[in-house]
Amino acid sequence: MKQATRDALNRAYVKLLRLVDELYDEVDKAIENEDFDDASLLEARAEILFEQAEAISAVISAVIMEQTNG
């Protein structure tokens, strides 16, 4: 994998984690306001984005391991 691709994936990973944090902050606010439907929706979206971030991290890790061992 080219360095530019790895850098782009790293940037995407960081941005996704920031979005996840923002969504979880909004979940907390929604719960405080007893907006449980909104909290549930926000939490579900945050979980999906977190899973995507973790998938990106796994790809980056696999490539690094391959390059280190190969």
C-alpha positions in Angstrom: 0.0 0.0 0.0 1.3 3.4 -0.9 2.1 5.9 1.8 -0.5 8.3 0.5 -3.2 5.7 0.8 -2.1 4.8 4.3 -2.1 8.5 5.2 -5.6 8.9 3.8 -6.9 5.9 5.8 -5.3 7.3 8.9 -7.0 10.7 8.4 -10.3 8.9 7.8 -9.9 6.9 11.0 -9.2 10.0 13.1 -12.1 11.9 11.6 -14.5 9.0 12.2 -13.4 8.8 15.8 -14.1 12.5 16.2 -17.6 12.0 14.7 -18.2 9.1 17.0 -17.3 11.3 20.0 -19.6 14.1 18.8 -22.5 11.6 18.4 -22.0 10.2 21.8 -21.9 13.7 23.3 -25.3 14.3 21.6 -26.5 10.9 22.9 -25.8 12.2 26.4 -27.6 15.4 25.8 -30.6 13.6 24.3 -30.8 11.4 27.4 -30.6 14.4 29.7 -33.6 15.9 27.8 -35.4 12.5 27.9 -35.3 12.3 24.1 -34.8 8.6 24.1 -35.7 7.9 20.5 -33.1 10.5 19.4 -30.6 9.0 21.8 -31.1 5.6 20.4 -30.8 6.8 16.8 -27.6 8.7 17.6 -26.1 5.8 19.5 -26.8 3.4 16.6 -25.1 5.7 14.1 -22.1 6.2 16.4 -21.7 2.4 16.8 -21.8 2.0 13.0 -19.2 4.7 12.5 -17.0 3.2 15.2 -17.2 -0.2 13.5 -16.1 1.4 10.3 -13.2 3.1 12.1 -12.1 -0.2 13.6 -12.3 -1.8 10.1 -10.0 0.9 8.7 -7.6 0.4 11.7 -7.5 -3.4 11.0 -6.6 -2.8 7.3 -3.8 -0.4 8.3 -2.5 -2.8 10.9 -2.6 -5.8 8.5 -0.7 -3.8 5.9 1.9 -2.7 8.4 2.3 -6.3 9.6 2.7 -7.6 6.0 5.3 -5.0 5.2 7.2 -5.7 8.4 7.2 -9.4 7.9 7.4 -9.5 4.1 
